[in-house]
Amino acid sequence: MAIRYDKMFHLLESRGLTNTYWLRQQGVHPATVNKLRKGERVNTDTIELLCKLLQCQPGDIMEYIPEEKESTEG
């Protein structure tokens, strides 16, 4: 999971919105909400919709977390 959407869920919570219910009310498909929760890939149309709904920038709702490489010492 290189992309996380924790920032979006914190933003929703800070605005007093019940995250999954509010997102679905705004037209975000339940399967997409599940992908966001799991940090799975969503398309740029979804990112654009979320930014429009929340009046924010992509960096306000998502962040890149580099995956740790396994050590190959030997």
CHARMM-style PDB file with segment names, atoms N, HN, CA, C and O in Angstrom:
ATOM      1  N   MET     1       0.836  -1.182   0.000  1.00  0.00      PROA
ATOM      2  CA  MET     1       0.000   0.000   0.000  1.00  0.00      PROA
ATOM      3  C   MET     1       0.877   1.240   0.000  1.00  0.00      PROA
ATOM      4  O   MET     1       1.277   1.709   1.066  1.00  0.00      PROA
ATOM      5  N   ALA     2       1.176   1.766  -1.140  1.00  0.00      PROA
ATOM      6  HN  ALA     2       0.851   1.385  -2.005  1.00  0.00      PROA
ATOM      7  CA  ALA     2       2.033   2.937  -1.231  1.00  0.00      PROA
ATOM      8  C   ALA     2       1.256   4.241  -1.060  1.00  0.00      PROA
ATOM      9  O   ALA     2       1.833   5.251  -0.657  1.00  0.00      PROA
ATOM     10  N   ILE     3      -0.037   4.235  -1.356  1.00  0.00      PROA
ATOM     11  HN  ILE     3      -0.507   3.415  -1.683  1.00  0.00      PROA
ATOM     12  CA  ILE     3      -0.870   5.429  -1.197  1.00  0.00      PROA
ATOM     13  C   ILE     3      -1.845   5.188  -0.059  1.00  0.00      PROA
ATOM     14  O   ILE     3      -2.495   4.145   0.015  1.00  0.00      PROA
ATOM     15  N   ARG     4      -1.936   6.169   0.821  1.00  0.00      PROA
ATOM     16  HN  ARG     4      -1.408   7.016   0.760  1.00  0.00      PROA
ATOM     17  CA  ARG     4      -2.884   6.084   1.939  1.00  0.00      PROA
ATOM     18  C   ARG     4      -3.837   7.266   1.870  1.00  0.00      PROA
ATOM     19  O   ARG     4      -3.466   8.367   1.461  1.00  0.00      PROA
ATOM     20  N   TYR     5      -5.056   7.014   2.274  1.00  0.00      PROA
ATOM     21  HN  TYR     5      -5.358   6.121   2.605  1.00  0.00      PROA
ATOM     22  CA  TYR     5      -6.093   8.037   2.263  1.00  0.00      PROA
ATOM     23  C   TYR     5      -6.527   8.402   3.672  1.00  0.00      PROA
ATOM     24  O   TYR     5      -7.616   8.943   3.865  1.00  0.00      PROA
ATOM     25  N   ASP     6      -5.688   8.114   4.659  1.00  0.00      PROA
ATOM     26  HN  ASP     6      -4.803   7.675   4.503  1.00  0.00      PROA
ATOM     27  CA  ASP     6      -5.997   8.431   6.048  1.00  0.00      PROA
ATOM     28  C   ASP     6      -6.287   9.921   6.224  1.00  0.00      PROA
ATOM     29  O   ASP     6      -7.153  10.301   7.012  1.00  0.00      PROA
ATOM     30  N   LYS     7      -5.564  10.754   5.492  1.00  0.00      PROA
ATOM     31  HN  LYS     7      -4.861  10.445   4.852  1.00  0.00      PROA
ATOM     32  CA  LYS     7      -5.764  12.198   5.592  1.00  0.00      PROA
ATOM     33  C   LYS     7      -7.200  12.581   5.211  1.00  0.00      PROA
ATOM     34  O   LYS     7      -7.782  13.487   5.807  1.00  0.00      PROA
ATOM     35  N   MET     8      -7.761  11.891   4.223  1.00  0.00      PROA
ATOM     36  HN  MET     8      -7.288  11.156   3.739  1.00  0.00      PROA
ATOM     37  CA  MET     8      -9.122  12.184   3.803  1.00  0.00      PROA
ATOM     38  C   MET     8     -10.114  11.823   4.899  1.00  0.00      PROA
ATOM     39  O   MET     8     -11.036  12.585   5.188  1.00  0.00      PROA
ATOM     40  N   PHE     9      -9.918  10.655   5.510  1.00  0.00      PROA
ATOM     41  HN  PHE     9      -9.169  10.036   5.275  1.00  0.00      PROA
ATOM     42  CA  PHE     9     -10.837  10.230   6.559  1.00  0.00      PROA
ATOM     43  C   PHE     9     -10.729  11.132   7.783  1.00  0.00      PROA
ATOM     44  O   PHE     9     -11.733  11.383   8.449  1.00  0.00      PROA
ATOM     45  N   HSD    10      -9.539  11.621   8.090  1.00  0.00      PROA
ATOM     46  HN  HSD    10      -8.723  11.417   7.549  1.00  0.00      PROA
ATOM     47  CA  HSD    10      -9.364  12.577   9.186  1.00  0.00      PROA
ATOM     48  C   HSD    10     -10.040  13.905   8.845  1.00  0.00      PROA
ATOM     49  O   HSD    10     -10.653  14.538   9.705  1.00  0.00      PROA
ATOM     50  N   LEU    11      -9.922  14.319   7.579  1.00  0.00      PROA
ATOM     51  HN  LEU    11      -9.425  13.804   6.880  1.00  0.00      PROA
ATOM     52  CA  LEU    11     -10.562  15.549   7.138  1.00  0.00      PROA
ATOM     53  C   LEU    11     -12.081  15.446   7.265  1.00  0.00      PROA
ATOM     54  O   LEU    11     -12.735  16.364   7.761  1.00  0.00      PROA
ATOM     55  N   LEU    12     -12.627  14.336   6.819  1.00  0.00      PROA
ATOM     56  HN  LEU    12     -12.096  13.590   6.416  1.00  0.00      PROA
ATOM     57  CA  LEU    12     -14.070  14.120   6.943  1.00  0.00      PROA
ATOM     58  C   LEU    12     -14.500  14.165   8.408  1.00  0.00      PROA
ATOM     59  O   LEU    12     -15.493  14.807   8.752  1.00  0.00      PROA
ATOM     60  N   GLU    13     -13.755  13.488   9.257  1.00  0.00      PROA
ATOM     61  HN  GLU    13     -12.948  12.966   8.977  1.00  0.00      PROA
ATOM     62  CA  GLU    13     -14.077  13.446  10.677  1.00  0.00      PROA
ATOM     63  C   GLU    13     -14.008  14.841  11.297  1.00  0.00      PROA
ATOM     64  O   GLU    13     -14.865  15.207  12.101  1.00  0.00      PROA
ATOM     65  N   SER    14     -13.000  15.611  10.928  1.00  0.00      PROA
ATOM     66  HN  SER    14     -12.304  15.313  10.274  1.00  0.00      PROA
ATOM     67  CA  SER    14     -12.857  16.963  11.478  1.00  0.00      PROA
ATOM     68  C   SER    14     -14.003  17.876  11.063  1.00  0.00      PROA
ATOM     69  O   SER    14     -14.301  18.862  11.738  1.00  0.00      PROA
ATOM     70  N   ARG    15     -14.640  17.540   9.948  1.00  0.00      PROA
ATOM     71  HN  ARG    15     -14.398  16.739   9.400  1.00  0.00      PROA
ATOM     72  CA  ARG    15     -15.788  18.322   9.476  1.00  0.00      PROA
ATOM     73  C   ARG    15     -17.113  17.768   9.987  1.00  0.00      PROA
ATOM     74  O   ARG    15     -18.182  18.267   9.638  1.00  0.00      PROA
ATOM     75  N   GLY    16     -17.029  16.731  10.818  1.00  0.00      PROA
ATOM     76  HN  GLY    16     -16.160  16.325  11.102  1.00  0.00      PROA
ATOM     77  CA  GLY    16     -18.236  16.160  11.408  1.00  0.00      PROA
ATOM     78  C   GLY    16     -19.058  15.318  10.449  1.00  0.00      PROA
ATOM     79  O   GLY    16     -20.263  15.147  10.633  1.00  0.00      PROA
ATOM     80  N   LEU    17     -18.400  14.793   9.426  1.00  0.00      PROA
ATOM     81  HN  LEU    17     -17.421  14.931   9.276  1.00  0.00      PROA
ATOM     82  CA  LEU    17     -19.105  13.981   8.433  1.00  0.00      PROA
ATOM     83  C   LEU    17     -18.895  12.502   8.726  1.00  0.00      PROA
ATOM     84  O   LEU    17     -17.780  12.066   9.012  1.00  0.00      PROA
ATOM     85  N   THR    18     -19.976  11.739   8.653  1.00  0.00      PROA
ATOM     86  HN  THR    18     -20.882  12.093   8.421  1.00  0.00      PROA
ATOM     87  CA  THR    18     -19.865  10.296   8.791  1.00  0.00      PROA
ATOM     88  C   THR    18     -19.303   9.794   7.478  1.00  0.00      PROA
ATOM     89  O   THR    18     -20.016   9.707   6.478  1.00  0.00      PROA
ATOM     90  N   ASN    19     -18.012   9.462   7.483  1.00  0.00      PROA
ATOM     91  HN  ASN    19     -17.433   9.533   8.295  1.00  0.00      PROA
ATOM     92  CA  ASN    19     -17.265   9.283   6.251  1.00  0.00      PROA
ATOM     93  C   ASN    19     -17.889   8.372   5.206  1.00  0.00      PROA
ATOM     94  O   ASN    19     -18.166   8.837   4.100  1.00  0.00      PROA
ATOM     95  N   THR    20     -18.119   7.128   5.494  1.00  0.00      PROA
ATOM     96  HN  THR    20     -17.894   6.751   6.392  1.00  0.00      PROA
ATOM     97  CA  THR    20     -18.592   6.249   4.419  1.00  0.00      PROA
ATOM     98  C   THR    20     -20.001   6.622   3.976  1.00  0.00      PROA
ATOM     99  O   THR    20     -20.301   6.588   2.783  1.00  0.00      PROA
ATOM    100  N   TYR    21     -20.854   6.971   4.903  1.00  0.00      PROA
ATOM    101  HN  TYR    21     -20.610   6.999   5.873  1.00  0.00      PROA
ATOM    102  CA  TYR    21     -22.228   7.331   4.547  1.00  0.00      PROA
ATOM    103  C   TYR    21     -22.240   8.606   3.713  1.00  0.00      PROA
ATOM    104  O   TYR    21     -22.917   8.668   2.687  1.00  0.00      PROA
ATOM    105  N   TRP    22     -21.502   9.618   4.141  1.00  0.00      PROA
ATOM    106  HN  TRP    22     -20.952   9.568   4.975  1.00  0.00      PROA
ATOM    107  CA  TRP    22     -21.480  10.887   3.421  1.00  0.00      PROA
ATOM    108  C   TRP    22     -20.911  10.709   2.017  1.00  0.00      PROA
ATOM    109  O   TRP    22     -21.440  11.265   1.055  1.00  0.00      PROA
ATOM    110  N   LEU    23     -19.836   9.936   1.900  1.00  0.00      PROA
ATOM    111  HN  LEU    23     -19.406   9.484   2.682  1.00  0.00      PROA
ATOM    112  CA  LEU    23     -19.250   9.702   0.585  1.00  0.00      PROA
ATOM    113  C   LEU    23     -20.240   9.025  -0.347  1.00  0.00      PROA
ATOM    114  O   LEU    23     -20.353   9.393  -1.517  1.00  0.00      PROA
ATOM    115  N   ARG    24     -20.958   8.031   0.174  1.00  0.00      PROA
ATOM    116  HN  ARG    24     -20.866   7.733   1.124  1.00  0.00      PROA
ATOM    117  CA  ARG    24     -21.954   7.350  -0.665  1.00  0.00      PROA
ATOM    118  C   ARG    24     -23.082   8.289  -1.058  1.00  0.00      PROA
ATOM    119  O   ARG    24     -23.577   8.231  -2.183  1.00  0.00      PROA
ATOM    120  N   GLN    25     -23.493   9.157  -0.133  1.00  0.00      PROA
ATOM    121  HN  GLN    25     -23.091   9.204   0.781  1.00  0.00      PROA
ATOM    122  CA  GLN    25     -24.541  10.139  -0.455  1.00  0.00      PROA
ATOM    123  C   GLN    25     -24.101  11.071  -1.579  1.00  0.00      PROA
ATOM    124  O   GLN    25     -24.927  11.550  -2.356  1.00  0.00      PROA
ATOM    125  N   GLN    26     -22.808  11.324  -1.659  1.00  0.00      PROA
ATOM    126  HN  GLN    26     -22.137  10.936  -1.027  1.00  0.00      PROA
ATOM    127  CA  GLN    26     -22.274  12.235  -2.667  1.00  0.00      PROA
ATOM    128  C   GLN    26     -21.990  11.539  -3.999  1.00  0.00      PROA
ATOM    129  O   GLN    26     -21.491  12.172  -4.929  1.00  0.00      PROA
ATOM    130  N   GLY    27     -22.302  10.251  -4.100  1.00  0.00      PROA
ATOM    131  HN  GLY    27     -22.708   9.737  -3.344  1.00  0.00      PROA
ATOM    132  CA  GLY    27     -22.142   9.539  -5.365  1.00  0.00      PROA
ATOM    133  C   GLY    27     -20.899   8.689  -5.483  1.00  0.00      PROA
ATOM    134  O   GLY    27     -20.608   8.165  -6.558  1.00  0.00      PROA
ATOM    135  N   VAL    28     -20.152   8.540  -4.387  1.00  0.00      PROA
ATOM    136  HN  VAL    28     -20.389   8.965  -3.514  1.00  0.00      PROA
ATOM    137  CA  VAL    28     -18.976   7.675  -4.429  1.00  0.00      PROA
ATOM    138  C   VAL    28     -19.451   6.240  -4.196  1.00  0.00      PROA
ATOM    139  O   VAL    28     -20.084   5.949  -3.181  1.00  0.00      PROA
ATOM    140  N   HSD    29     -19.147   5.358  -5.124  1.00  0.00      PROA
ATOM    141  HN  HSD    29     -18.633   5.594  -5.949  1.00  0.00      PROA
ATOM    142  CA  HSD    29     -19.604   3.970  -5.061  1.00  0.00      PROA
ATOM    143  C   HSD    29     -19.048   3.278  -3.818  1.00  0.00      PROA
ATOM    144  O   HSD    29     -17.892   3.499  -3.454  1.00  0.00      PROA
ATOM    145  N   PRO    30     -19.863   2.439  -3.159  1.00  0.00      PROA
ATOM    146  CA  PRO    30     -19.383   1.722  -1.963  1.00  0.00      PROA
ATOM    147  C   PRO    30     -18.095   0.933  -2.190  1.00  0.00      PROA
ATOM    148  O   PRO    30     -17.253   0.861  -1.296  1.00  0.00      PROA
ATOM    149  N   ALA    31     -17.931   0.344  -3.367  1.00  0.00      PROA
ATOM    150  HN  ALA    31     -18.615   0.402  -4.094  1.00  0.00      PROA
ATOM    151  CA  ALA    31     -16.697  -0.404  -3.659  1.00  0.00      PROA
ATOM    152  C   ALA    31     -15.492   0.542  -3.678  1.00  0.00      PROA
ATOM    153  O   ALA    31     -14.393   0.166  -3.271  1.00  0.00      PROA
ATOM    154  N   THR    32     -15.705   1.759  -4.149  1.00  0.00      PROA
ATOM    155  HN  THR    32     -16.598   2.065  -4.480  1.00  0.00      PROA
ATOM    156  CA  THR    32     -14.624   2.748  -4.166  1.00  0.00      PROA
ATOM    157  C   THR    32     -14.275   3.182  -2.749  1.00  0.00      PROA
ATOM    158  O   THR    32     -13.102   3.364  -2.422  1.00  0.00      PROA
ATOM    159  N   VAL    33     -15.285   3.346  -1.914  1.00  0.00      PROA
ATOM    160  HN  VAL    33     -16.237   3.198  -2.179  1.00  0.00      PROA
ATOM    161  CA  VAL    33     -15.041   3.696  -0.511  1.00  0.00      PROA
ATOM    162  C   VAL    33     -14.203   2.606   0.153  1.00  0.00      PROA
ATOM    163  O   VAL    33     -13.285   2.905   0.916  1.00  0.00      PROA
ATOM    164  N   ASN    34     -14.515   1.353  -0.134  1.00  0.00      PROA
ATOM    165  HN  ASN    34     -15.261   1.111  -0.754  1.00  0.00      PROA
ATOM    166  CA  ASN    34     -13.737   0.242   0.418  1.00  0.00      PROA
ATOM    167  C   ASN    34     -12.287   0.285  -0.077  1.00  0.00      PROA
ATOM    168  O   ASN    34     -11.358   0.027   0.688  1.00  0.00      PROA
ATOM    169  N   LYS    35     -12.102   0.608  -1.349  1.00  0.00      PROA
ATOM    170  HN  LYS    35     -12.856   0.818  -1.971  1.00  0.00      PROA
ATOM    171  CA  LYS    35     -10.739   0.727  -1.886  1.00  0.00      PROA
ATOM    172  C   LYS    35      -9.975   1.830  -1.161  1.00  0.00      PROA
ATOM    173  O   LYS    35      -8.799   1.665  -0.836  1.00  0.00      PROA
ATOM    174  N   LEU    36     -10.637   2.942  -0.911  1.00  0.00      PROA
ATOM    175  HN  LEU    36     -11.592   3.076  -1.176  1.00  0.00      PROA
ATOM    176  CA  LEU    36      -9.991   4.043  -0.199  1.00  0.00      PROA
ATOM    177  C   LEU    36      -9.585   3.616   1.206  1.00  0.00      PROA
ATOM    178  O   LEU    36      -8.487   3.936   1.662  1.00  0.00      PROA
ATOM    179  N   ARG    37     -10.454   2.903   1.882  1.00  0.00      PROA
ATOM    180  HN  ARG    37     -11.346   2.643   1.512  1.00  0.00      PROA
ATOM    181  CA  ARG    37     -10.162   2.430   3.243  1.00  0.00      PROA
ATOM    182  C   ARG    37      -8.951   1.487   3.254  1.00  0.00      PROA
ATOM    183  O   ARG    37      -8.145   1.505   4.185  1.00  0.00      PROA
ATOM    184  N   LYS    38      -8.840   0.672   2.213  1.00  0.00      PROA
ATOM    185  HN  LYS    38      -9.495   0.658   1.457  1.00  0.00      PROA
ATOM    186  CA  LYS    38      -7.764  -0.319   2.148  1.00  0.00      PROA
ATOM    187  C   LYS    38      -6.487   0.237   1.518  1.00  0.00      PROA
ATOM    188  O   LYS    38      -5.471  -0.456   1.464  1.00  0.00      PROA
ATOM    189  N   GLY    39      -6.532   1.472   1.044  1.00  0.00      PROA
ATOM    190  HN  GLY    39      -7.357   2.035   1.088  1.00  0.00      PROA
ATOM    191  CA  GLY    39      -5.369   2.057   0.393  1.00  0.00      PROA
ATOM    192  C   GLY    39      -5.114   1.466  -0.980  1.00  0.00      PROA
ATOM    193  O   GLY    39      -3.977   1.449  -1.452  1.00  0.00      PROA
ATOM    194  N   GLU    40      -6.165   0.983  -1.623  1.00  0.00      PROA
ATOM    195  HN  GLU    40      -7.089   0.997  -1.240  1.00  0.00      PROA
ATOM    196  CA  GLU    40      -6.027   0.415  -2.961  1.00  0.00      PROA
ATOM    197  C   GLU    40      -6.112   1.518  -4.006  1.00  0.00      PROA
ATOM    198  O   GLU    40      -6.490   2.649  -3.701  1.00  0.00      PROA
ATOM    199  N   ARG    41      -5.763   1.182  -5.223  1.00  0.00      PROA
ATOM    200  HN  ARG    41      -5.457   0.263  -5.471  1.00  0.00      PROA
ATOM    201  CA  ARG    41      -5.756   2.153  -6.312  1.00  0.00      PROA
ATOM    202  C   ARG    41      -7.167   2.585  -6.680  1.00  0.00      PROA
ATOM    203  O   ARG    41      -8.091   1.776  -6.768  1.00  0.00      PROA
ATOM    204  N   VAL    42      -7.298   3.884  -6.891  1.00  0.00      PROA
ATOM    205  HN  VAL    42      -6.547   4.541  -6.820  1.00  0.00      PROA
ATOM    206  CA  VAL    42      -8.519   4.454  -7.452  1.00  0.00      PROA
ATOM    207  C   VAL    42      -8.085   5.347  -8.608  1.00  0.00      PROA
ATOM    208  O   VAL    42      -6.938   5.790  -8.662  1.00  0.00      PROA
ATOM    209  N   ASN    43      -8.999   5.606  -9.526  1.00  0.00      PROA
ATOM    210  HN  ASN    43      -9.931   5.245  -9.482  1.00  0.00      PROA
ATOM    211  CA  ASN    43      -8.615   6.379 -10.703  1.00  0.00      PROA
ATOM    212  C   ASN    43      -8.622   7.882 -10.412  1.00  0.00      PROA
ATOM    213  O   ASN    43      -9.132   8.326  -9.383  1.00  0.00      PROA
ATOM    214  N   THR    44      -8.062   8.633 -11.312  1.00  0.00      PROA
ATOM    215  HN  THR    44      -7.648   8.272 -12.147  1.00  0.00      PROA
ATOM    216  CA  THR    44      -7.948  10.073 -11.106  1.00  0.00      PROA
ATOM    217  C   THR    44      -9.309  10.772 -11.125  1.00  0.00      PROA
ATOM    218  O   THR    44      -9.458  11.843 -10.537  1.00  0.00      PROA
ATOM    219  N   ASP    45     -10.288  10.189 -11.783  1.00  0.00      PROA
ATOM    220  HN  ASP    45     -10.167   9.319 -12.261  1.00  0.00      PROA
ATOM    221  CA  ASP    45     -11.638  10.757 -11.746  1.00  0.00      PROA
ATOM    222  C   ASP    45     -12.167  10.744 -10.321  1.00  0.00      PROA
ATOM    223  O   ASP    45     -12.842  11.682  -9.896  1.00  0.00      PROA
ATOM    224  N   THR    46     -11.862   9.679  -9.580  1.00  0.00      PROA
ATOM    225  HN  THR    46     -11.314   8.917  -9.925  1.00  0.00      PROA
ATOM    226  CA  THR    46     -12.288   9.580  -8.186  1.00  0.00      PROA
ATOM    227  C   THR    46     -11.574  10.630  -7.338  1.00  0.00      PROA
ATOM    228  O   THR    46     -12.202  11.294  -6.513  1.00  0.00      PROA
ATOM    229  N   ILE    47     -10.273  10.782  -7.538  1.00  0.00      PROA
ATOM    230  HN  ILE    47      -9.763  10.242  -8.208  1.00  0.00      PROA
ATOM    231  CA  ILE    47      -9.503  11.790  -6.799  1.00  0.00      PROA
ATOM    232  C   ILE    47     -10.067  13.177  -7.096  1.00  0.00      PROA
ATOM    233  O   ILE    47     -10.230  13.997  -6.192  1.00  0.00      PROA
ATOM    234  N   GLU    48     -10.363  13.428  -8.365  1.00  0.00      PROA
ATOM    235  HN  GLU    48     -10.231  12.762  -9.099  1.00  0.00      PROA
ATOM    236  CA  GLU    48     -10.931  14.723  -8.752  1.00  0.00      PROA
ATOM    237  C   GLU    48     -12.277  14.965  -8.059  1.00  0.00      PROA
ATOM    238  O   GLU    48     -12.523  16.058  -7.549  1.00  0.00      PROA
ATOM    239  N   LEU    49     -13.142  13.953  -8.039  1.00  0.00      PROA
ATOM    240  HN  LEU    49     -12.942  13.065  -8.453  1.00  0.00      PROA
ATOM    241  CA  LEU    49     -14.442  14.073  -7.386  1.00  0.00      PROA
ATOM    242  C   LEU    49     -14.277  14.360  -5.894  1.00  0.00      PROA
ATOM    243  O   LEU    49     -14.957  15.228  -5.346  1.00  0.00      PROA
ATOM    244  N   LEU    50     -13.374  13.630  -5.241  1.00  0.00      PROA
ATOM    245  HN  LEU    50     -12.822  12.925  -5.687  1.00  0.00      PROA
ATOM    246  CA  LEU    50     -13.159  13.838  -3.816  1.00  0.00      PROA
ATOM    247  C   LEU    50     -12.659  15.252  -3.536  1.00  0.00      PROA
ATOM    248  O   LEU    50     -13.109  15.892  -2.586  1.00  0.00      PROA
ATOM    249  N   CYS    51     -11.741  15.739  -4.348  1.00  0.00      PROA
ATOM    250  HN  CYS    51     -11.376  15.219  -5.120  1.00  0.00      PROA
ATOM    251  CA  CYS    51     -11.227  17.097  -4.173  1.00  0.00      PROA
ATOM    252  C   CYS    51     -12.328  18.129  -4.385  1.00  0.00      PROA
ATOM    253  O   CYS    51     -12.397  19.130  -3.672  1.00  0.00      PROA
ATOM    254  N   LYS    52     -13.180  17.881  -5.363  1.00  0.00      PROA
ATOM    255  HN  LYS    52     -13.123  17.068  -5.942  1.00  0.00      PROA
ATOM    256  CA  LYS    52     -14.293  18.792  -5.622  1.00  0.00      PROA
ATOM    257  C   LYS    52     -15.257  18.803  -4.437  1.00  0.00      PROA
ATOM    258  O   LYS    52     -15.671  19.868  -3.979  1.00  0.00      PROA
ATOM    259  N   LEU    53     -15.610  17.625  -3.945  1.00  0.00      PROA
ATOM    260  HN  LEU    53     -15.274  16.760  -4.317  1.00  0.00      PROA
ATOM    261  CA  LEU    53     -16.549  17.516  -2.831  1.00  0.00      PROA
ATOM    262  C   LEU    53     -16.005  18.152  -1.560  1.00  0.00      PROA
ATOM    263  O   LEU    53     -16.738  18.803  -0.815  1.00  0.00      PROA
ATOM    264  N   LEU    54     -14.724  17.959  -1.322  1.00  0.00      PROA
ATOM    265  HN  LEU    54     -14.129  17.431  -1.927  1.00  0.00      PROA
ATOM    266  CA  LEU    54     -14.112  18.433  -0.086  1.00  0.00      PROA
ATOM    267  C   LEU    54     -13.447  19.800  -0.238  1.00  0.00      PROA
ATOM    268  O   LEU    54     -12.943  20.367   0.732  1.00  0.00      PROA
ATOM    269  N   GLN    55     -13.452  20.327  -1.473  1.00  0.00      PROA
ATOM    270  HN  GLN    55     -13.862  19.867  -2.261  1.00  0.00      PROA
ATOM    271  CA  GLN    55     -12.824  21.611  -1.779  1.00  0.00      PROA
ATOM    272  C   GLN    55     -11.390  21.646  -1.252  1.00  0.00      PROA
ATOM    273  O   GLN    55     -11.022  22.478  -0.422  1.00  0.00      PROA
ATOM    274  N   CYS    56     -10.602  20.711  -1.768  1.00  0.00      PROA
ATOM    275  HN  CYS    56     -10.900  20.035  -2.443  1.00  0.00      PROA
ATOM    276  CA  CYS    56      -9.218  20.586  -1.316  1.00  0.00      PROA
ATOM    277  C   CYS    56      -8.331  20.134  -2.470  1.00  0.00      PROA
ATOM    278  O   CYS    56      -8.803  19.950  -3.591  1.00  0.00      PROA
ATOM    279  N   GLN    57      -7.068  19.961  -2.193  1.00  0.00      PROA
ATOM    280  HN  GLN    57      -6.684  20.111  -1.282  1.00  0.00      PROA
ATOM    281  CA  GLN    57      -6.088  19.485  -3.159  1.00  0.00      PROA
ATOM    282  C   GLN    57      -5.792  18.003  -2.895  1.00  0.00      PROA
ATOM    283  O   GLN    57      -6.013  17.528  -1.781  1.00  0.00      PROA
ATOM    284  N   PRO    58      -5.295  17.263  -3.902  1.00  0.00      PROA
ATOM    285  CA  PRO    58      -5.004  15.839  -3.707  1.00  0.00      PROA
ATOM    286  C   PRO    58      -4.119  15.549  -2.494  1.00  0.00      PROA
ATOM    287  O   PRO    58      -4.326  14.555  -1.799  1.00  0.00      PROA
ATOM    288  N   GLY    59      -3.145  16.404  -2.240  1.00  0.00      PROA
ATOM    289  HN  GLY    59      -2.977  17.212  -2.805  1.00  0.00      PROA
ATOM    290  CA  GLY    59      -2.264  16.204  -1.094  1.00  0.00      PROA
ATOM    291  C   GLY    59      -2.969  16.343   0.249  1.00  0.00      PROA
ATOM    292  O   GLY    59      -2.441  15.918   1.277  1.00  0.00      PROA
ATOM    293  N   ASP    60      -4.163  16.937   0.243  1.00  0.00      PROA
ATOM    294  HN  ASP    60      -4.592  17.282  -0.592  1.00  0.00      PROA
ATOM    295  CA  ASP    60      -4.941  17.068   1.471  1.00  0.00      PROA
ATOM    296  C   ASP    60      -5.670  15.782   1.828  1.00  0.00      PROA
ATOM    297  O   ASP    60      -6.116  15.615   2.963  1.00  0.00      PROA
ATOM    298  N   ILE    61      -5.796  14.869   0.864  1.00  0.00      PROA
ATOM    299  HN  ILE    61      -5.433  15.004  -0.059  1.00  0.00      PROA
ATOM    300  CA  ILE    61      -6.572  13.647   1.109  1.00  0.00      PROA
ATOM    301  C   ILE    61      -5.764  12.359   0.975  1.00  0.00      PROA
ATOM    302  O   ILE    61      -6.229  11.287   1.365  1.00  0.00      PROA
ATOM    303  N   MET    62      -4.567  12.464   0.430  1.00  0.00      PROA
ATOM    304  HN  MET    62      -4.190  13.334   0.113  1.00  0.00      PROA
ATOM    305  CA  MET    62      -3.779  11.249   0.225  1.00  0.00      PROA
ATOM    306  C   MET    62      -2.304  11.528   0.421  1.00  0.00      PROA
ATOM    307  O   MET    62      -1.856  12.669   0.310  1.00  0.00      PROA
ATOM    308  N   GLU    63      -1.549  10.478   0.713  1.00  0.00      PROA
ATOM    309  HN  GLU    63      -1.912   9.551   0.803  1.00  0.00      PROA
ATOM    310  CA  GLU    63      -0.104  10.619   0.843  1.00  0.00      PROA
ATOM    311  C   GLU    63       0.584   9.349   0.371  1.00  0.00      PROA
ATOM    312  O   GLU    63       0.047   8.246   0.465  1.00  0.00      PROA
ATOM    313  N   TYR    64       1.781   9.547  -0.137  1.00  0.00      PROA
ATOM    314  HN  TYR    64       2.216  10.443  -0.214  1.00  0.00      PROA
ATOM    315  CA  TYR    64       2.605   8.435  -0.608  1.00  0.00      PROA
ATOM    316  C   TYR    64       3.465   7.950   0.553  1.00  0.00      PROA
ATOM    317  O   TYR    64       4.177   8.731   1.186  1.00  0.00      PROA
ATOM    318  N   ILE    65       3.387   6.663   0.818  1.00  0.00      PROA
ATOM    319  HN  ILE    65       2.809   6.029   0.304  1.00  0.00      PROA
ATOM    320  CA  ILE    65       4.197   6.028   1.852  1.00  0.00      PROA
ATOM    321  C   ILE    65       5.092   5.007   1.155  1.00  0.00      PROA
ATOM    322  O   ILE    65       4.597   3.976   0.700  1.00  0.00      PROA
ATOM    323  N   PRO    66       6.383   5.266   1.061  1.00  0.00      PROA
ATOM    324  CA  PRO    66       7.269   4.309   0.380  1.00  0.00      PROA
ATOM    325  C   PRO    66       7.275   2.971   1.112  1.00  0.00      PROA
ATOM    326  O   PRO    66       7.299   2.911   2.341  1.00  0.00      PROA
ATOM    327  N   GLU    67       7.253   1.918   0.332  1.00  0.00      PROA
ATOM    328  HN  GLU    67       7.234   1.967  -0.667  1.00  0.00      PROA
ATOM    329  CA  GLU    67       7.325   0.581   0.912  1.00  0.00      PROA
ATOM    330  C   GLU    67       8.765   0.301   1.295  1.00  0.00      PROA
ATOM    331  O   GLU    67       9.694   0.639   0.563  1.00  0.00      PROA
ATOM    332  N   GLU    68       8.936  -0.316   2.443  1.00  0.00      PROA
ATOM    333  HN  GLU    68       8.181  -0.590   3.038  1.00  0.00      PROA
ATOM    334  CA  GLU    68      10.290  -0.659   2.894  1.00  0.00      PROA
ATOM    335  C   GLU    68      10.812  -1.835   2.099  1.00  0.00      PROA
ATOM    336  O   GLU    68      10.112  -2.825   1.885  1.00  0.00      PROA
ATOM    337  N   LYS    69      12.063  -1.709   1.661  1.00  0.00      PROA
ATOM    338  HN  LYS    69      12.632  -0.905   1.835  1.00  0.00      PROA
ATOM    339  CA  LYS    69      12.695  -2.803   0.924  1.00  0.00      PROA
ATOM    340  C   LYS    69      13.269  -3.798   1.921  1.00  0.00      PROA
ATOM    341  O   LYS    69      13.807  -3.433   2.967  1.00  0.00      PROA
ATOM    342  N   GLU    70      13.136  -5.063   1.561  1.00  0.00      PROA
ATOM    343  HN  GLU    70      12.699  -5.359   0.712  1.00  0.00      PROA
ATOM    344  CA  GLU    70      13.701  -6.108   2.415  1.00  0.00      PROA
ATOM    345  C   GLU    70      15.219  -6.103   2.285  1.00  0.00      PROA
ATOM    346  O   GLU    70      15.763  -5.925   1.194  1.00  0.00      PROA
ATOM    347  N   SER    71      15.869  -6.294   3.373  1.00  0.00      PROA
ATOM    348  HN  SER    71      15.427  -6.439   4.259  1.00  0.00      PROA
ATOM    349  CA  SER    71      17.330  -6.338   3.375  1.00  0.00      PROA
ATOM    350  C   SER    71      17.793  -7.645   2.741  1.00  0.00      PROA
ATOM    351  O   SER    71      17.249  -8.711   3.030  1.00  0.00      PROA
ATOM    352  N   THR    72      18.806  -7.556   1.873  1.00  0.00      PROA
ATOM    353  HN  THR    72      19.248  -6.690   1.638  1.00  0.00      PROA
ATOM    354  CA  THR    72      19.332  -8.745   1.206  1.00  0.00      PROA
ATOM    355  C   THR    72      20.789  -8.952   1.597  1.00  0.00      PROA
ATOM    356  O   THR    72      21.643  -9.244   0.760  1.00  0.00      PROA
ATOM    357  N   GLU    73      21.044  -8.796   2.869  1.00  0.00      PROA
ATOM    358  HN  GLU    73      20.351  -8.558   3.549  1.00  0.00      PROA
ATOM    359  CA  GLU    73      22.419  -8.999   3.356  1.00  0.00      PROA
ATOM    360  C   GLU    73      22.742 -10.483   3.322  1.00  0.00      PROA
ATOM    361  O   GLU    73      21.873 -11.318   3.573  1.00  0.00      PROA
ATOM    362  N   GLY    74      23.946 -10.800   3.022  1.00  0.00      PROA
ATOM    363  HN  GLY    74      24.652 -10.121   2.818  1.00  0.00      PROA
ATOM    364  CA  GLY    74      24.245 -12.213   3.007  1.00  0.00      PROA
ATOM    365  C   GLY    74      25.611 -12.492   2.904  1.00  0.00      PROA
ATOM    366  OT1 GLY    74      26.003 -13.659   2.881  1.00  0.00      PROA
TER     367      GLY     74
END
